[in-house]
Amino acid sequence: MATTKNLVLCALFAALIAIGTHIKIPTPLLPLTLQTLFVVLSGLVLGKKFGAVAVCVYVFAGLIGLPVFTGSVLNPTFGYILGFIPGAWLAGYIAEKFTPKFLTWTLGGLAGIAVIYAFGIPYYYFMSKYYLENELGAKTLLMYFVLMPMPGDILKSILAGLIVQRLAIFFPDNFTWKR
């Protein structure tokens, strides 16, 4: 059942995802954004249902024209945004289903990011090949869209696990999925 608290938290996480899109941390390989961190945190903190709702609010806001995306629906990276919804859901499912601890939350974050990759990479390939008419090979896709971002995404999953661990200590009754 949706309470006022749940709705406010969904709006908060939708805003954090939007803000995270525009926060870029320079690294030697490619800049990291905090967008995926907040996506998996929405699932880990809010649970599968409300985590997915928070991401749906973010996606809907972008689709109606609010400036929360860095590109458009026709941008080849839009598939990653579509993957945010099931990614947050899976992270929340793992948080709800398994014993709450750092390793569970970190693995939930990694699983959520893997789902985001599973949506983003095929969409990128399809849009590059058929819309931009610039076909990328499997080697290029693997290098630029899996191997290069993976270290940053692993760090973000570990950070998500640490954040949720701290939140669970200081706010033990505030998790919407708390049994």
Stockholm file with secondary structure:
# STOCKHOLM 1.0

chainA/1-179         MATTKNLVLCALFAALIAIGTHIKIPTPLLPLTLQTLFVVLSGLVLGKKFGAVAVCVYVFAGLIGLPVFTGSVLNPTFGYILGFIPGAWLAGYIAEKFTPKFLTWTLGGLAGIAVIYAFGIPYYYFMSKYYLENELGAKTLLMYFVLMPMPGDILKSILAGLIVQRLAIFFPDNFTWKR
#=GR chainA/1-179 SS CCCHHHHHHHHHHHHHHHHHHHCEECCSSSCEESHHHHHHHHHHHHHHHHHHHHHHHHHHHHHTTCTTSSSCTTSTTHHHHHHHHHHHHHHHHHHHHSCCSHHHHHHHHHHHHHHHHHHHHHHHHHIIIIISCCCCCHHHHHIIIIITTHHHHHHHHHHHHHHHHHHHHHCTTCCTTCC
#=GC SS_cons         CCCHHHHHHHHHHHHHHHHHHHCEECCSSSCEESHHHHHHHHHHHHHHHHHHHHHHHHHHHHHTTCTTSSSCTTSTTHHHHHHHHHHHHHHHHHHHHSCCSHHHHHHHHHHHHHHHHHHHHHHHHHIIIIISCCCCCHHHHHIIIIITTHHHHHHHHHHHHHHHHHHHHHCTTCCTTCC
//
